[in-house]
């Protein structure tokens, strides 16, 4: 059981782990031992996720989520299978926990009267400067 929040947990039978050979340093060991973990979690069909969390996860523009709604995390930071497995599970918990928090509603604001006046005054000054540049030389003298 993967505990995401005190009220949300994901059962182990919903997680699919596949162990593959990882790249990077490690000498001959890297060619023989499958230490990297590919963790798959079906967000779209998971019965343990609340509907709001599922919708927020699927609405994310995240390249780790497939078109079928499966979240795929790969972990190969460590040299042992157990540590990579823990790392993948922690990252999954972090992704799901981030989706449990609803984004704050944006409150529309209006510009103040003073800011409108300052903006229009600056526009007027700039227009005057440009107008004076365009007047021909003999008209100024």
PAKOLLO-651983 format. One record per residue (C-alpha): residue number from 1; residue in three letters; x, y, z. Coordinates in steps of 0.02 Angstrom, whole numbers. Last residue first. Layout:
% residues N
DONU | NUM | Ala | X | Y | Z
...
This chain:
% residues 141
DONU | 141 | Unk | 631 | 3924 | -1816
DONU | 140 | Unk | 520 | 3771 | -1780
DONU | 139 | Unk | 427 | 3783 | -1946
DONU | 138 | Unk | 592 | 3787 | -2044
DONU | 137 | Unk | 647 | 3620 | -1967
DONU | 136 | Unk | 494 | 3517 | -2014
DONU | 135 | Unk | 379 | 3457 | -1876
DONU | 134 | Unk | 398 | 3266 | -1859
DONU | 133 | Unk | 507 | 3274 | -1704
DONU | 132 | Unk | 384 | 3386 | -1612
DONU | 131 | Unk | 243 | 3260 | -1641
DONU | 130 | Unk | 350 | 3120 | -1571
DONU | 129 | Unk | 385 | 3215 | -1411
DONU | 128 | Unk | 201 | 3263 | -1394
DONU | 127 | Unk | 146 | 3083 | -1419
DONU | 126 | Unk | 265 | 3025 | -1282
DONU | 125 | Unk | 196 | 3154 | -1161
DONU | 124 | Unk | 16 | 3103 | -1200
DONU | 123 | Unk | 56 | 2919 | -1177
DONU | 122 | Unk | 139 | 2955 | -1010
DONU | 121 | Unk | -16 | 3052 | -954
DONU | 120 | Unk | -129 | 2907 | -1009
DONU | 119 | Unk | -29 | 2782 | -906
DONU | 118 | Unk | -22 | 2897 | -754
DONU | 117 | Unk | -210 | 2929 | -764
DONU | 116 | Unk | -250 | 2742 | -776
DONU | 115 | Unk | -133 | 2706 | -628
DONU | 114 | Unk | -219 | 2840 | -524
DONU | 113 | Unk | -394 | 2774 | -562
DONU | 112 | Unk | -342 | 2600 | -505
DONU | 111 | Unk | -329 | 2454 | -626
DONU | 110 | Unk | -466 | 2325 | -603
DONU | 109 | Unk | -443 | 2153 | -525
DONU | 108 | Unk | -505 | 1979 | -572
DONU | 107 | Unk | -482 | 1853 | -432
DONU | 106 | Unk | -399 | 1693 | -492
DONU | 105 | Unk | -465 | 1537 | -408
DONU | 104 | Unk | -334 | 1440 | -310
DONU | 103 | Unk | -278 | 1273 | -381
DONU | 102 | Unk | -348 | 1118 | -294
DONU | 101 | Unk | -219 | 1017 | -197
DONU | 100 | Unk | -240 | 830 | -226
DONU | 99 | Unk | -141 | 842 | -389
DONU | 98 | Unk | 22 | 880 | -298
DONU | 97 | Unk | -7 | 726 | -190
DONU | 96 | Unk | -23 | 618 | -347
DONU | 95 | Unk | 143 | 680 | -416
DONU | 94 | Unk | 231 | 665 | -247
DONU | 93 | Unk | 165 | 488 | -218
DONU | 92 | Unk | 227 | 437 | -390
DONU | 91 | Unk | 398 | 512 | -350
DONU | 90 | Unk | 406 | 417 | -185
DONU | 89 | Unk | 358 | 254 | -274
DONU | 88 | Unk | 492 | 279 | -407
DONU | 87 | Unk | 625 | 317 | -275
DONU | 86 | Unk | 576 | 165 | -171
DONU | 85 | Unk | 593 | 52 | -324
DONU | 84 | Unk | 760 | 132 | -369
DONU | 83 | Unk | 821 | 100 | -191
DONU | 82 | Unk | 764 | -82 | -198
DONU | 81 | Unk | 839 | -115 | -371
DONU | 80 | Unk | 1010 | -57 | -320
DONU | 79 | Unk | 1129 | 59 | -414
DONU | 78 | Unk | 1031 | 219 | -387
DONU | 77 | Unk | 963 | 352 | -505
DONU | 76 | Unk | 876 | 228 | -619
DONU | 75 | Unk | 693 | 270 | -592
DONU | 74 | Unk | 564 | 268 | -731
DONU | 73 | Unk | 390 | 338 | -706
DONU | 72 | Unk | 244 | 297 | -822
DONU | 71 | Unk | 71 | 371 | -785
DONU | 70 | Unk | -63 | 280 | -886
DONU | 69 | Unk | -206 | 385 | -954
DONU | 68 | Unk | -229 | 295 | -1121
DONU | 67 | Unk | -141 | 438 | -1213
DONU | 66 | Unk | 11 | 412 | -1102
DONU | 65 | Unk | 56 | 515 | -948
DONU | 64 | Unk | 244 | 544 | -928
DONU | 63 | Unk | 238 | 685 | -1057
DONU | 62 | Unk | 140 | 791 | -935
DONU | 61 | Unk | 13 | 919 | -995
DONU | 60 | Unk | -94 | 900 | -840
DONU | 59 | Unk | -280 | 873 | -872
DONU | 58 | Unk | -262 | 687 | -832
DONU | 57 | Unk | -192 | 723 | -658
DONU | 56 | Unk | -322 | 858 | -620
DONU | 55 | Unk | -465 | 745 | -677
DONU | 54 | Unk | -402 | 598 | -572
DONU | 53 | Unk | -385 | 710 | -418
DONU | 52 | Unk | -564 | 774 | -439
DONU | 51 | Unk | -633 | 598 | -466
DONU | 50 | Unk | -554 | 528 | -307
DONU | 49 | Unk | -418 | 399 | -341
DONU | 48 | Unk | -432 | 221 | -271
DONU | 47 | Unk | -536 | 152 | -415
DONU | 46 | Unk | -394 | 181 | -541
DONU | 45 | Unk | -454 | 176 | -721
DONU | 44 | Unk | -387 | 340 | -792
DONU | 43 | Unk | -235 | 349 | -678
DONU | 42 | Unk | -166 | 179 | -728
DONU | 41 | Unk | -1 | 176 | -634
DONU | 40 | Unk | 158 | 111 | -716
DONU | 39 | Unk | 328 | 102 | -631
DONU | 38 | Unk | 483 | 68 | -737
DONU | 37 | Unk | 624 | 21 | -620
DONU | 36 | Unk | 810 | 18 | -661
DONU | 35 | Unk | 913 | -118 | -575
DONU | 34 | Unk | 911 | -257 | -704
DONU | 33 | Unk | 1082 | -334 | -675
DONU | 32 | Unk | 1203 | -399 | -807
DONU | 31 | Unk | 1256 | -253 | -917
DONU | 30 | Unk | 1262 | -127 | -774
DONU | 29 | Unk | 1369 | -246 | -671
DONU | 28 | Unk | 1505 | -239 | -803
DONU | 27 | Unk | 1550 | -63 | -751
DONU | 26 | Unk | 1423 | 39 | -653
DONU | 25 | Unk | 1410 | 206 | -741
DONU | 24 | Unk | 1260 | 250 | -850
DONU | 23 | Unk | 1123 | 143 | -921
DONU | 22 | Unk | 991 | 43 | -831
DONU | 21 | Unk | 939 | -135 | -864
DONU | 20 | Unk | 753 | -161 | -841
DONU | 19 | Unk | 638 | -202 | -695
DONU | 18 | Unk | 452 | -185 | -724
DONU | 17 | Unk | 333 | -126 | -591
DONU | 16 | Unk | 144 | -118 | -614
DONU | 15 | Unk | 50 | -25 | -478
DONU | 14 | Unk | -137 | -54 | -452
DONU | 13 | Unk | -104 | -215 | -353
DONU | 12 | Unk | 0 | -115 | -228
DONU | 11 | Unk | -151 | -19 | -165
DONU | 10 | Unk | -146 | 172 | -180
DONU | 9 | Unk | -181 | 272 | -22
DONU | 8 | Unk | -273 | 435 | 7
DONU | 7 | Unk | -336 | 502 | 175
DONU | 6 | Unk | -170 | 529 | 266
DONU | 5 | Unk | -91 | 577 | 99
DONU | 4 | Unk | 0 | 471 | -30
DONU | 3 | Unk | 15 | 305 | 67
DONU | 2 | Unk | 72 | 169 | -54
DONU | 1 | Unk | 0 | 0 | 0
